[in-house]
Amino acid sequence: MQPTWVIVGIAICLIGTAGCARTEHTDLAGKWTFKMDPDFRGNPASVDCSVRQQRADIVVRCGSGAEMKGQAQGATVTFQTSPGANGPLVTFTAAMDDPGRSLRGTWQVSGSTVRTSGRFEARKKDDRPTE
């Protein structure tokens, strides 16, 4: 193969398939149960959350709390509170399983006197209809 054809092949790959990279995103949208150990007060806790997703961008809301924005990139999910007058910055970082049905990771608080870190697990609720 001549060098010119190699360059043409690479150009077609880059233009035709968005860089030949996999752009498919795992579907995280839906209802989840998060188990934190410990929670921000130092106790084990469980809370129901919802996740909205558009491509890699996600929005997580737990209970009546504020929305937390983040991203799902590969097998890693990160999201955080918006820093400001409503409270400290809390960042969640997790690894997801292949089908996107569970998360396992850590949370970290910045700029607060409450507990500064902990672990969490989350399971996507089965929202398929039952027979």
N, C-alpha and C positions, 0 to 999 in steps of 0.2 A: 504494500500500500504506500502510495506516495505521501509525503508530508502534508501536501495541500488537502488531501482527502481526510487526513486525521484532523486537521483544523476545522474543516467543514463539518465533520461528524461531531466534534465537541461543540461547535456553535449550534448545531441542530438540537443537540441534547440540552444545552443551556436555554435556548429560546423555547423549544417545544415542550419541555417538561419542568419548567421552573427550576432549572439547575439539576435535574435528574435526582433531586432529593425527595424523600418521602414527605409529603405535605399533609398526609392524613392525620387527624387528631383523634385520640381516644375520647369517647363520649363520656364526660363526667357529669353532664346536666342531670339533675334530679334531686331526690331527697336522700340525705345521708344521716347516719348517727355517728357522732364524734365522741370518743371516750378519751378523756384527758387524765393523765396521772403524773403529777398532780395538776389541778386546775390553777387559776391565778391566786387562789387563797390557800393553796397547799393541800387540797383534798381531792380524792378521785371524783370525777364527775362525768356525766353523760348528757349530751345535748343534741337535739335535732337541728339539722342545718339543711339549707337548700343551696344548690349550685346551678348557676346559669353559665352558659358557655357560648362563645362565638369564636370559632377557630381555636387558637391557642389561649385567648383571653378568657379568664373565668371571673365570676363574682360569687362570693360565698357570703351567706347570711345565716347566722346561728340564732335561734330563738327570735327575740325582738331586738337583737343587737344591730349595730351598724353594718353596712355592706363592706366586705373586704375584697379588694381587687388583686388579681394576680395572673399567673400564666401556668400552663401545662406545656412543658417542653420535654419531649422524649418521655422518659419514665419519671421525671421530676416535676412536682407541683409546688409552687410557692405562691403565697398570698399574704396580704398584710392589711392592718387597719390603716386608716388615713391619720397621720399624726396631726395633732392640733389641740384645741381647747377641750375636746371631748375625752381626752385620755392619752395614755402613752402609746408608742408605736409597738405593735405586736406583729411579729413575722412568723409565719408557719412555713416549714419546709418539709416535704414528704416524698417518699418513693411510692409509686403506684405499681400494682400488679399488672400483668399484661392486658387483661380485658378492662381495666379501669374500675374494678368493683371494690377495691380496698386501698387505703392509704396507710402508711406508717411513717411517723416522723417526729420532729421536735418543734417546739414553739419557743420564742425568745422575746422578752420584753426589754425595750430600751427606754430610759428616762423615767423610771418609776421606782417607788419604794416597795411595791408588791414583789412576790416571788419572781425571779428573773427568767426562769426557763423550766421546761418540762417536756414530757413526751405525749404523743397522742396516736390513736388509731382511729380510722374511720371506715365504715362499711356503707356501701350504697344499698339503699333499701330496694327490695324487689318490687318494682312498680308494674310488673307484668300482670295482666288480668288473671284471676284464679278461676278455675272451672267449677 
